[in-house]
Amino acid sequence: TDTGVGKTWVAVALTRLLVQRGLSVRPRKPVESGCASGEDGLLPQDAAALWKAADSTESLQQVCAYPLRAALSPERAAALEGRTLTLDQLVTACQSGIGADDFLLVEGAGGLLSPLAAGTTNADLAAALRLPVLVVAADRLGVINHTLLTVEVLQHRALPLVGVVLNQTGPVIDPLLDNAADLACWLDCPVERIPHRSGHHATTWMGIGPFLHGLASRLAAAHTAPKATPPITANCAAQK
């Protein structure tokens, strides 16, 4: 639904769960802005976390083909570097190196309608890849509106929604809030709340609840089912 809501932490957790179930997970974050400079150029930290979670034998560049420096929307960050990214480039970056038995998991950047490339949003990328969407939102006041707006866009574009994860991004939350219960009254999909945790997401990923465990099991079962199973059920996009 937004930036900074914990989508990378959720994507890392789901990646690890799928690896535990024996799948060859190929994570992709095709474009990442706000990358710091490292010895080998720009370092996409979110993509690196996914790369590590998947125990990947690929290069980090395959996970994130387009790292960008400015901490802005990828479209704006690319323009500041004199570059113009396209939807076709992002689709190619996601699909490159994916084998028939691989599980593709794509993390977006920003909210569902955040600009990724020229005239392209996260929703456009999900539609082009034919991926269902896992929505990640911050568990705070206002999240009901943000989540319902996001879901309405998914419905309008006929993009399948597999569930909503409410991530408590800060240590303090109003005890009167119960966003998960309230959203469950509005949505016909699982809604799970993840409490606040200290430490780096790579070492605390097991703090997830039963929904993501169940989702990983269902996705793994669909992925290993006979090939007649519709391929759309074998992939998941973690959008924030």
Secondary structure, 3 states (H helix, E strand, C coil): CCCCCCHHHHHHHHHHHHHHCCCEEEEECCEECCCEEECCEEECHHHHHHHHHCCCCCCHHHHCCEECCCCCCHHHHHHHCCCCCCHHHHHHHHHCCCCCCEEEEEECCCCCCCEEECCEEHHHHHHHHCCCEEEEEECCCCHHHHHHHHHHHHHHCCCCEEEEEEECCCCCCCCCCCHHHHHHCCCCCCEEEECCCCCCHHHCHHHCCHHHHHHHHHHHHHHHCCCCCCHHHHCEEEEC
